[in-house]
Amino acid sequence: TGNITISNETLSTNDLLLVSTLFDLTAKGTIGFDTSLNLGANIRFTELFSLAMAKKISELRDWLDKDNRLNIPLRIQGTATNVVVVPDVTELLKSNAGKVLTNKLLGKVFGDNKEKGKDSKKSGGLGGLLGGF
């Protein structure tokens, strides 16, 4: 479902919704008469599927929303005969999963904050490399 406007040989939508038994996909953006695609989208899997995936891949637990559903922001680009679907990194970093990922990455780069005995210097990452400076 959704509303579409047509102008200058381009279809535009702000509320496209595709529903299946496995996921819902929302999207907004444009589809050109030349078959060009430029859509921001979000795929939200069912709770049952999401929990099964998170059980198999523990890192996905951070991606579950309050309803225990995997939510993945996407970019849909290219043409109708050459569709390119990639994670929308900008939107992903704004999400809880992105914040967790950023914290883990920063922890690896700069070292964790775990105290070792009396010494509270950071271990690992740049802290370990630079001797805890």
NORNORNOR-V483072 format. One record per pair of residues at least 12 apart in sequence whose C-alpha atoms are under 8 Angstrom apart, sorted by the first residue. I is the first residue (numbers start at 1). J is the second residue. If there is no record, write none. Layout:
BEGIN
I,J
I,J
END
This chain:
BEGIN
1,15
1,16
1,17
1,18
2,14
2,15
2,16
2,17
3,15
3,16
9,32
9,33
10,30
10,31
10,32
10,33
11,30
11,31
11,32
11,33
12,28
12,29
12,30
12,31
13,27
13,28
13,29
13,30
14,27
14,28
14,29
15,27
15,28
16,28
21,46
22,45
22,46
22,49
23,43
23,44
23,45
23,46
24,43
24,44
24,45
25,41
25,42
25,43
25,44
26,41
26,42
26,43
27,39
27,40
27,41
27,42
28,40
28,41
35,79
35,80
36,77
36,78
36,79
36,80
37,76
37,77
37,78
37,79
37,80
37,83
38,75
38,76
38,77
38,78
39,75
39,76
39,77
40,73
40,74
40,75
40,76
40,88
41,73
41,74
41,75
41,76
42,71
42,72
42,73
42,74
43,70
43,71
43,72
43,73
43,74
44,69
44,70
44,71
44,72
45,69
45,70
45,71
46,69
46,70
47,67
47,68
47,69
47,70
50,64
50,68
50,69
50,70
51,68
51,69
62,96
62,97
62,100
63,96
63,97
64,97
72,87
72,92
73,87
73,88
73,89
73,91
73,92
74,86
74,87
74,88
75,87
75,88
107,125
108,124
108,125
109,124
109,125
109,126
110,122
110,124
110,125
110,126
110,127
111,123
111,124
111,125
111,126
111,127
111,128
112,124
112,125
121,133
END
